[in-house]
Amino acid sequence: GLAALLSTAAHADLTGKVIGFSQIGSESGWRAAETSVTKSEAEKRGIDLKFADAQQKQENQIKAIRGFIAQGVDAILVAPVVSTGWDEVLGEAKEANIPVVLLDRGVDASADLYLTGVASDQVKEGAVAGKWLIDTVAGKDCSVVELEGTVGSSPAINRKKGFDDAVGATANIKVIRSQTGDFTRAKGKEVMEGFLKAEGGGKGICAVYAHNDDMAVGAIQAIKDAGLKPGSDILVVSIDGVPDIFSAMVAGEANATVELTPNMAGPAFDALDAYLNGGTAPEKAIITESKLFTQADDPQGEYDRRKGLGY
Ligand code: GYE
């Protein structure tokens, strides 16, 4: 009867499920937003979320995942800091029949070791940034410096590939220096300072491509400290679409960003709902949108809009 129907309906969701989340850390504004959005998405679904911050260390993530397995959680979310070294611990989760969903980064492990992943097409993000620069410099010679993400992470590998392949096909744009800034503002500033010193104060640098906005914001500070104008003397293009890159655009100090949604958990929880309650697993990875924003796209409005989105 109705009671039976209601009781099955009540279970066609994740109410009361215990889900562990091994988060990388809080290295960037985007990462902090992903954490707050994940917590609010869990709250909305009545999930008991167990949160573990790894301070960017893979061994802390592996420890946290082992803790979740010992606790007998219903599912595990992992944002994998680097793409290698996961086979063993993912095998242990599989042994324990605990589904794993990857968020925002990929792993080299075989796909049968996790239920699915929710991430952007990171090669495409690099290509979109590259195409923006190609269109913007319109055939003029342009020496670019590149601030790479965390060494060995899938976004750093893929965003480098997408951008370098795009600009590598032109005769006028050349990547003259490339170094990791570990996705942080501080490191991005420090590495950009090094690039400027190595390039005669930056006169020969036409653009900086940063694998995330936080490193771009650090680079903007370094460019200003060197007496140059970011956004005009040196073009600034990056990825994430965090509020602070839009306020830099309003000030004319940044030029373009490729948006990355901080809401990877919503699709992840939907996939877990279908799997735990209906036994169905999504076909393959769940790919989120990559949209270009420039100074022409109402940056103040975009800043205001994001302030309400968990940033
Ligand atoms: O772009 C950056 C964070 O894994 C795609 O990690 C994510 C990246 C994001 O540090 O801000």
Residues whose N, C-alpha, C, O or C-beta is under 5 A from the ligand:
A	BS01	GYE	E27 S28 W30 R31 D104 R105 P155 F183 H211 N212 D240
